Amino acid sequence: MTQIFLYGVQCTPAVWEALKPYLPDQDAIFVEYPHTVTQQAVSVSNITRWVYANILDDLAVDALIGHSMGGVVALELAVNYHVPSNKVILIETNLKPANAFYRNLMTDDHLAQYGEQVLAMLQSEAPFYSAPFKESLQAGFDFTDLVRCCPAPVHAIYGDRGVQSYAKRISDLNLNADLVDRIGFHFVPDACHMPMIENPAGLAKILAALI
């Protein structure tokens, strides 16, 4: 069976390189969206339509795994395109605007170590996403009904921001109680929005347990 890894806005192929050696199953497809697609997209659904038509039609899938916006793509594939999957795994995906605890890219130590590389990557990708598309992911969004309608179990992985004892790490995601009950939550130690760079071994350990 195949694991499908779906990129977020902050993701390029290089982002996943640190994670790949830790993957428990090498039958993994890392989906990169062509710039010709992202430049024309005005919503996540435009990206999802392209992925289904070009990657997933008639493909047997064990897990749909998405980082950031890629998690929404994974949910849309399961709900709107009925892609059969044993589970949907969200990595640092905000289903609604989250509180300040989650609004950081990397820990201070990791930013000092990797920040120049990551920021350069973000800047290089930014021109290939339209302003309306980026705005649709910044405020006022609500993807929670996708979880309610998802036929497969949903798991969500977040960095713990280096605060393992933070009592509000679930409530700060601003999800209704029924959503909290539907989602399996998992936290990567010493990581923020980029766990595949900050703590690839910790992220892979969680993925291995879920897959």
Secondary structure, 3 states (H helix, E strand, C coil): CEEEEECCCCCCHHHHCCCHHHCCCCCEEEECCCHHHHCCCCCHHHHHHHHHHHHHCCCCEEEEEEECHHHHHHHHHHHCCCCCCCEEEEECCCCCCCCHHHCCCCCHHHHHHHHHHHHHHHHHHHHHCCHHHHHHCCCCCCCHHHHHHCCCCEEEEEECCCCCCCCCCCHHHCCCHHHHHHEEEEEECCCCCCHHHHCHHHHHHHHHHHC
